[in-house]
Amino acid sequence: MPGHHPARSRRAAERKGDVRERAILDTCEALLADKGYDAMTVGDIAQGAGITRGALYFYFGSKQEVVTALVARTVEHLWERSRATAQADDPRQAIAAAMRRTVELWNEHGLVMRTAIDLSLTVPEIGALWSRTADLFIAAITAVLERAGVQPGTEPEQASAMARALCWMIERTFYHASQESREELREASSTCEHIWRITAGLAA
């Protein structure tokens, strides 16, 4: 019946829109590897996604908006993959699992994560996404430290302050190591894990 077509068309359009948006973001991620943020253009992204520039502007207003959406997709994936990692009752196991997962995530999404870090100071939306992601990881690290017996609180020797320092140390260490090789990333992870365990009083 004619009355049924609009709903079916809307569902089809939504599905098509999802596919196109995913193609745009996937193309953007590939172009970051091939050309870098500064060199790639909206035309490059549209061509790679198999659409016109005009069609791309239906979804995103600029290259910056595309990259922001790519960062948003990536950090959502980071949190989905990581949120349960540090919840093991044994703090040693939680730390080891968290560092393994961090290596996997940087191997898979290191390029987008480095781009997010590079742009976080100049693109407010990306800065907010990255800061929120850091806050989530800081909360998880804090919980592990407290389970290990570190005193709760925000003073320099207390769990929250230590967790914040650990989070940003890990971010910067992995940022540099991920540009070198997977082996460098594994070694960086081992070092960060050792420092985290010392901070938690679990060095022995």
C-alpha positions, 0 to 999 in steps of 0.5 A: 500500500502507498501508505507504507512506503514513506516509513520504508524509505526513511529506514532505507535512507537512514541505513544508506546514511549510516553507510555513507558516514562510515565510509567518510570516516574510514576514508578520513582515517586512511588519508590521515595515514597517507597524507596527514591532516594538513595535506588532505582535503574535503575533495580527497575525502569525498573521492575516497568515500565514493561521493561528491563534495556536495554529498559530503557537505550534507553530513559534515561542514568541513574537514575539521568536522570530519576529523572531529567525528572520527575522533569521537568514534575512536574514543567511544571505541576506546572506552567500550574496549577499556572500561571493564579492563581495570576492574579485576579485584587483584590490582596487579591483574588489573594493571597488567590487563589495562596495559595490554589493552592500551597497547592493543588500542594504540596499535589499532588507533594510534594514528587517530589518537595522535591526531586527537592529541595534536589538535586538542589545543586548537580544536575545542571539540576535539580537546573536550573529547580527549579530556573526557576520555582522559577523565574516564581513564583517570577514574579507572586508574584511581580505582585500581590505586585505591584497591591497592591501598593508596589513600583516596584524595586529591593531595599529591600523595593520594590516589586521584592525583597520582592517577592523573599523573600516571594517565598523562605520562602513559599518554605521552609515552605511548604517543612517542612510542607508537610513532616508532614501532610495535616493539617500542610500544610494547617496551613503553608499556612494560615501563609504564606498567612498572611505574604504575605498580611502584605507584600502587606499592606493588613493585615487589 
